[in-house]
Amino acid sequence: MPNYLVETYLSRGLAGERASRERRPRSAAEQLAEGGTPVRFDRSIYVPEDEICFFVFDAPSGRDAALAAQRAELDPIRVVEVVSSRKELS
């Protein structure tokens, strides 16, 4: 299944909210999966210097990843497909 990177803004002053920001996408992905859309939240990556937080979803499409992000109230800036080197090595 493809991976999608959801880019969001997260100021340094709110970096402590990262843990709660991970619970919301996990829950949103689980709800979508229970409804028949196979979405899974994989991980987040925070870049403090740029005040950017990325959320990685496994999803059938970018639209499904964006839907999970919106349901998690992440305010996505953009959603793009990504390829992980660990998957290429498998």
N, C-alpha and C positions, 0 to 999 in steps of 0.2 A: 504494500500500500504506500502511496506517495506521502512524503512529509511536507508540511507547510510551515513557514516561519511567519508568525504574526508580530509585526513591529508595533510597539507602543511607546509612549513617552512616560518616563518615570523620573521625576526630579530627585536629586540627591536627598533633599529634605524629606521625601516620602519613601526612601529606600527601605525603611523598616516595615513598610506595608507589603513587601515582596512575598512573604509567607502567605498572607491572606489572598494576594493576587494569584497564587498558585492553587489555592483551594477552589476558587471560583471556576477556573477553566477545567479543572479535573471534574468537578461536579457537573458542569455544563456538558462536557464530553460524555460523561456517564449517562446523563439524561437523554442525549441524542442517541447513544448506543442502545439504550433500553427501548427507544422509539423506533429502532430499525436502521438508523444511520450509523455505520461503524466508524465512529470518531474516537480517538484516544489522545489524551494529553500526555505528552512525553516528558517535557522539561522546560525550564526557563533559563535564559541567559541574560544577565544584567551587565550593562556597560556603563558604570558610574560616570566616567569622564564625558560620555556623550549623552547621558541621561536617557538612555534607550533601554528598554527591556523587551527581549524577544521571547515568544512562547512558541514551542514546537508542538504541532499536532500531527498525528497520523490520521489521514482522512481520504475519502475517495476523490474529493475535489477541493479546490480553493474555496469554492462557495460554501462547502460544508465546514471547513476550518474557520472561515469568516463568521459563519452562523454561530459556531461554538464560542468564538471570541466575543461576539456581540452579546450572546446570552450570559457570558461571564462578565459583562460590562467592562471590557478591556479597552474600549475606544481605539480600535486598530487604525493605525496610520496606513498600513498596507499589508497585503498577504501575498507571499510568493512561495512557489515550490522550491524546495531545496533537496540536495542529494548529499547524504552523509557518507563520509569515507568508510565508516565502520560497516555500512551496508554494502558498499562496493567490494570490500574485502571478503565478504561471506561467500 
